[in-house]
Each structure stands twice: as structure tokens, then as C-alpha cells.
Amino acid sequence: MLFQAGVRIPARFVSIFLAVMVLFGSAAPIWAQENVTAVVTATTLNMRAQPSSRAAVIIQLPKNTEVVLTGRSADSNWGYGTALGATGWLALNYLAITSRAGVSALPETPDNAPTTGAAPAAGNSDPAPTAESPSLPAPVVRGNVGRGFELGGQVSGLSGVAIDAMRRAGMTWVKRQAHAGDGAAIGMIGEAHANGFKILLSVIGDKGQVGNASYHDVYAGYVGELARAGADAIEVWNEQNIDREWAQGQIDPALYVQLLAKAYNAIKSNNPGTMVITGAPAPTGAEGAFGTDRVWNDDRYTQGMARAGAGRYADCIGIHYNEGIVSPNQRSGDPRGDNYPTRYFDTMLARGLKGFGSKPACFTELGYLSPEGYPPLPGGFAWAADTSAAEQATWLAQAALKASRSGRVRLMIVFNVDFSYYGEDPQGGFAMVRPGGGCPACDSLGGVMR
């Protein structure tokens, strides 16, 4: 079974961690003023009459079509250009720049730039799926989902130690991770229910097959079986914006939404009461260092999911928050600097929900790393060297209170309850159950959850 690292920048990327931090605080580069050439990276890409995913479609461009860009929108999310004899607006997320110049070289183009397209289509309350991905099926009618805040924890196994810690903490959910096709997951559902817990299963699959539509059917069939067996919630994949969890060269939110749509319909057809949670992206800003064939920044990926229609196929939007070293009540003051929004609870929550309207959030991983009781942290995790177990306990309780009072968070899963591995990826340092068996976070959480 594969367990996610529970950190913002994956271990394979930490060697340049400090370098990528400047991505959010640096000025835009200065480029030569010239036209920009690009190629389409999506299977098909809509050229639209206006810079909006709800605008009329002028033409659909197949993958690898060359585009000449002559302008951009004010927010630099859309490019204005020509391809296959047509001129219009294109979502820049689905273009790879091939010329020396970059998007910054392009002048802002008025929204009323002349096009051959029809008038923009009328909008609706949900982000509409676009032809940046193929057509998606209509969602199955979903059952009622509770609106109250609940707390849970991810465990390595439902041992007596884990069960006792979770009950002390006021947790009613347990999270386990499963791989598509793993027969043990059915047993996990029964085990959780027998011990009085609801269960969230985070289900990953064969990343080498994610571009294969027939594999999407296989994955959907499996999660449908888990729903029929009584899974209370299913997270569809995990950290799919990095090549550790998704095929290199195929990281694309539109492709993920194709999988999500099939999974959602299979789950709801088998059990309308099973909550569907979008896979939480890894919070990272590493795409500038590694390229988008290997990693997408979490904010760009999340917004791409929203534009591709992910909100139609989810009851809750998955978010990870695992690299805080200050109280979740703070919005500034991180000793590493204030230029990275994923360091703070509030900005991470806002970042994860952007583009999803009133959809609630589910923190499928939220944790604080403390080396107390362990050897010194490995170099890539030295940022948490001064966090004590007492601070971990206090901050987890504050996070639960803040999440419950926000009105935006449906479920918070603590990463983690009882992991013991402590090496290159020191997951044991995130554990509530500390070396020697103490659990200060059990008591702090239990105090606010009563």
C-alpha cells in the first residue's frame, strides 16, 4: 500500500525547495516584444470568442497544433492568437510555449477583439466542462450529504492504540489509502464500521494507465464496488498534480476530470450516500523548476480542475495542508517569510476552493511535523526542526476550531494518527501518537470536539 508523503513539496523535489519559494514573490520576467508561438498540449482545445470557458467555441484544435499568439487577457490566463486559419482566445494552461519570448511579451488584448465566433454562451451556476477535455457524461443525481463539521484521522492500521487515540480526540472518521483492485479495502470498510467509525478511502490507481479511457472504466468500477460495500467517502486519487502519483507528461486537470466524472457516476449509482471528494493536489510551487510534464503548481491545477467541470462531480473539494510551522490563526509571521500562501491555513483554504463556488472543502490531510522524541529531521524537512509536540497538539486543536467555524469545511482528516516511519520522509513526526506512547494532540482535540 502506498502512503502519501503528507508534505507540500514531494521529497524528490526538496533539494531545490528554497529556490522555488521565490516563484510567488518574484517579479515577472522581461521578454522581447514579439509574437509567441505555442503548441496545444490537451487532447483537444477550444478556441473561444471571448476569454471565458463559457464563451462560444470557434474551432477545436487537436493536440500538437501550432498557435501564434499576439495578445493575452489582463490576468494572463488566456492567449489571443491564430491557428488553422481561425483567430480567437485559448486557455494558456493547455498550451506549451515554444518560442524564445513568453506570455509577458504579449500586449493585453481587449475582450471585444474581432473574432469569427458567435456571441458568448449563457453562463450557469456550476463551472461548465469545456472542450479542453472531451465531453463528459451528465452527473448521476446525488443523495443528501450532511453539512456538519466532522473530524477524523489517517491510520496505518486500526490497532488498539490508534482506536484509543482517535476516540480520545473526538474523531468519528478514519482514513485509509487503497490501490484500485486491492481486495483488502472491502475489509477496511467492515473493520471501520465495526469499531464505530465512518471511513474515507483515498483510492489511487495505475498511474501508467491514466491516459487510457478504458482504464478509467476499470477504476470507476472498483470505486463503485467500494461504494456498494458501504464506504462513507471516497477520495478520487491523490496528489495527481505530481509525477509521483500521475504519469509524467500527462499531468492535466482536464484528463483528471474525465476520470473523476466516471468515478463519480459509478459511486453514486451504487450508493448515493457515499461522499465523493476530489483528489487533493500536493501543495507545491515546483513547476518552474521541473516543468509541467512533471509537476503543476497546486493553484493552477486546482483552477484547471474547476474550469474542466470538477465541481459537478464532487460533493467536497479535497485539500492538503501539511507544512505549517505557525498557528493556523496566523496569516503572517512564518519565519521562512510571507511570500508563500500555502504556509497559512486561511490562504491554503482559499487557494484550494478558488473556482468552486459554494462547494465545501474536505481537508484529507492536515498535519504538523514535530521531531520531538526522534533524531534530527533530514535536511529537506529542517523547516520543522523547532516545532514541539505541544505546539503540534495546540495547532491541531486550533485548526479544528477554525475549520468548523469557517462554514466552508465539511471534514478534516489529521495526517496522521499512528505512523512510525521516520527516515527520508519522516511520517512518524506528523503522528499524534508520539514516541513512548503519549498523545498530547488526543487531549487537545478531544477538548474542542466535545
N, C-alpha and C positions, 0 to 999 in steps of 0.2 A: 504494500500500500504506500502510495506517495503522499507525503505531508508537505504542505506549502511552507515556505520559509518564514512567513509572517513578518517580513521586513519590507521597507519601501523600495529599496534598490536591491535586486537579487544579488546573491553572493558572488556570482560570476562577474558582476559589474562594479563591485565595491572598490576595485583598485583605482578607479577614476572618479570615485564618489564626489570628492571635493571639487573636481573640475566641472562636473555637470551642474553643481549647485548654482553656478553663475548664470545658467541659462535663463533663470527667472528674473535676474536683476540687471542683466547687461543691456546695453543699448542695441538697437537694430543695426546690422551691418550696412555699410555704404557700398552700393554697387554701381557699376557703369549704367548709364541711362540707355537702354536698348531693349528691343523685344526679347521675350523669354520663350524658349522652346521647352516643351514637356511631352511626356507620353502618358497615356491612360494606364493606370495600374489595376483598376477594377475590371471585373468580367465585362460589364457594360457601364457606361457613364452617360447620364442625361446632360445634354446641353439645353439650358433653360433660357426663357425670355427675360427673366429678372434674376437677381442674386438671391433666390429663395427656393427651398425644396418644394414649395407649393406652387411655383410658377409653371407656366405652360412649357411643355417639352418641345424643343425644336427638332432635335435629332438625337439618336442614341449612338454613342461611339463605342466600338468594340475595343477590347484590351489591346494595348500597344499602338493605338492610333496616335500619330504625332499632332500636337496642337501648337499653334503660335499664339502666345498671349501678348496682348497690347495694353491691358488695363487690369485693375483689381478693384474690389469693393473696399470701402473705408476700413472695415475690420480685417481685411486681408484673408477672409475665409473663402472668397470667390474670385476667380480669374475670368477676364473677358477676352475671348480670343476666337480664332478661326480654325476649323478642321473639316475636312471632307466637303469643302465648299460652303459650309454654314458658319454663321457667326453668332455667338451668344455667351452665356455665363456657365461656368463649370466649377464644381466644388473642388477646391485645391487639395483637400485631403486625399483625393483619388488621382492625383497627377504627380509624376516624378519629374522634377526639373532636370533638364539635360544640358542647358546652355550655361555659359560662364556666369551670366547675370542671375539674380534671384528675384523673387516676387517684389522685394523692396524697390527694384528698379522701375517697376511699373507705376504709371500715374493712376490716381483714383479716377474711375470711370463713372459718370452719372448713371443713376438707376434707370433713366429713360434713354439709355443708349439705343440707337436704332437696331432692331433685330427683325428677323423674318418670322418670329413666333407670334402665336395668338396671345390674347390677354391672359394675365395670371389666373390660375385656378383659384377657386374659393378655398379658404382655409378651414380647419376644423380644430377641435379641442385637443386631439392627440397628435404627436409628431407623425406625419404621414410617411410611410415607407416610400423610398424613391428608387428609381431605376439605377442608382449606383449599385443596387443588388437586384437580382431577378424578382419577379412578382412573388409576393408572399401570400399564404392562404389566410382566409378570414379566421380570427380567433374563435375558439370554442367559448361558449358562454360560461363564465366562471361562477363559482359559488361564493358565498359570503366569506369574507376574511375579517377576523377580529381587529379592532383598532387600538386595543390597549397595548401599552409597552410591556415587553417581557424580556427576561434575561436568561442567558444560557452560557455554556462553556464547551470548548473543544477538548476532547479527551483522547488519549492514546488507547484507552480501553475502559470499560465500565467496571473497574476494580472497586473493592470496598473503600479504598482511600479516595478515589475520585467521586464516588457516590456520596460519601460523607461530606467532602469538601463542597460539592455542588448544593447539597441540601442546606448546609450552614450558610452558604452565600445567597440563598433565596432563589436559586436557579430552577426553572421549570423546563428548560430545553437542554438537550445535548447535541453537539455537532460531531459527526464522523465524516471522514472522507472515503469515497469509494471510487473504483475504476469501472467504467462501463463493462459489463459482463461478469463482474465479481459476484459470485453467488453468496458470499458472506454478508452482503448488505441486507438481505432479507432477514437474516438472523439478528442484525443490529437493530432493526426496527422492533422486533419482538422483545429483545433484551431491554431496549429503552422503555417501552411501554410497560413491561413487567416491573420495572423499577420506578414507575410513576413519572417518567419524563416524556415530553414530546421530542421528536428527533428531526433534525435538519441533516440531510445528506448532501454533501458537496460532491458532485459527480464529474470527474474528468474522464477523458477518453483517449483514443489513439490519435495523438497529435499529427502523426504522419498521414492520417486519412481525412483531416478536416476539410480539405478541398474537394472531397468526393461526396456528391449528393447522396449516393446510396448509403454511405456511412452515416450520414445524418439520420437516415431512416433507422439504422441499427441502433444508434444512440438513443433516438426518440423511443424506440420500442423498449429499450432497457429502463429508461426513467419512467415510462408508462407502467411497467411491471412494479417498480418500486412504489409508485403512487397507489396502485391497486392493492399492494401489500400493506398499505397504511402509513407510508411516510408522511409526516406532517408538513414538511417543507423540503424542497429540492432546489439547490443552487446549481444552475446550469453552467458547468465548467468553473474554472478558477484561474485568475490572473492571465487571461487569454491575450493580454497585450504584450507578452514577452515570449521569446522563443524557447524558454524552458518548458512552457505549457502549451504552445501553439506552434505549428510548423513554420520554420524560418522561411521568409519570403512570402508567406500567405497571411500575415497578421493584418487583419482588415475587419473593422467593426461590422461592415455590411455582410461579410461572409458569416460572422458570428451570429447575426440576427437571423440568417437563413436557418441555422441550426436551432437557435432559440425558438423560432416560430414552430418548427416541427416538434420540438420537445414540449413546448407549452401545450399544444393541442393534444399530444399523446397523454400528458399528465392529467389535464382537465377532463379528457374523455374517460379516463379510468377512475379518477377521484377528484371531483370538483372542489373538495375541501383541502387538497394539497396546495400549499402556498408555493408559487414559483418565484424564485429570486434570480436576478441576472448575475452572471459570474462577475465577481468584483475584480476590477483591474488592479495590478500591482501599482501602488503609488510610486511613480518614477519620472525623472526628467532626463533619462539617458539616451533618448533617440538622437540627439545631436552628436553624441559620441560614437554610437554604434550603427546608426542608420535605421530606417523604418522597416527594413527587412528583418531586423532582429528585435526591435522594441519600439513601441509607441508610447509617448508621454500619456499618462493616465487621463489628463483633462481632454486632450484631443481625441483620444479613443472613446471616452465616455460621450462626448458630444457627437461623435460619429455614430455611436450606437443609437442615440436619441434621434438623429436625423434619419436613420435607416428604419425606424419604427419599433425599437426595442420596447418602448413603453406599452405597446399594445399587447405584448406577450409576456408580461410580468406583473405580479402583484406587489413586488418590492424590488428596489434597486440596491444591488449589493455594493458595499463599500468596505475597504480595508483601511485601518489606521493603526500603525504599529511602530512608529519611530518618534513618539513624543518623549521629551525629557523635561517637560514643564507641565504644570497643572492644566487640565482641559478647560479651566476657567480663564486662562490667559490667552490673549490674542497677540502678544508680543513678548519680547524678553528672552527668547531662546538664545542661549549663549553662542550658538552657531550662526546667529544672525536672523533677521526677519524677512529675508528675501525668498523664502520657500514656503508656499501656502500649505503644503501637506504636513508641516510641523505642528499645526494647531488644529484642535478639534473643530472649531467653528468653520474655519476655511476649508478643511477637508470635507466636512458635511456639505457645505455649499457647493464645492467643486464636484462632488460625486452626484449631486442631484440636478446640476445645471442641465436644462433642456428637457427635464422630465415632468414639468408642471407640478401637479399636486401629488405625484406618486410618493409613497413613503420610502424611507431608507431602511435597510437592514445591514447593520454592521456585522458581517460574517466573520470578521477578525478585528478585534480591538485589544491591544495589549501594550504593556510597558516592560521593557527589558531591564533587569537588575542582575548584576553579577554577585550580589551578596551571597556568601556561602560557597561560591565557586572560585576557581582560579581566575586570573585576569582575562578579560574578554579578548578575543582575537582582534587584530588591528582594524578590520573592516567594521567592527561594532564598538570601537572605542568611544564613540559618541555617548554611550550609555554607562560609561565607567563609574560615574558618580551617583547613579540612581540607586537608592536604597530599597530594600523590601518594604519598609514602612511607607516610602513615597509611592511605590507601586500600589500598595493597598489603598492609600488615600486617593490617588488619582483614578483608580478603577471605580471607586465609590462615587467620586465626583462626576466621572464620565456617565455613570448610570443615571445619576440625578439629572444631569444636563440633557442627556438623550431623552429621558422620559418627559421633561418639561419643554422640550423643543417643539413638540407637536408634529415632528417630521420623522421620528424614528419608531419603527414598529418592533424591532428586535435587535438586541445587542448580544453578540457572542464573544465572550472573553477568550482570547488566544494567550495562553491556554491554561488548562487546569492542572495537568499532571505529567507533562513531558519531562523526560530526564536527560535527553541527549544534549551534550554540551561540548561542541567542538568548533569546526569552521563555521557552522550555522548553529549558534548556541540557543536552541529552542528551550532548553531547560531553564534558562534565565528569564524567559517570559512566564514560566509556570507560577500559578498561585501557590501550589504546594511546594514549599521551599526545602532545600537540603536539611535533613533532620526531621522532616515531617510537619513543621509548623506551617500555618496558613493565615497570616495576618489579613490577607485580602478576603478570606472567607468571612471574617468577622466584620470588616468594614462594609462589604457588600451586603451582608445579612442585615446590618443595621439600617441601611437605606431601603432595602427591599421589603421589610416587614410592614 
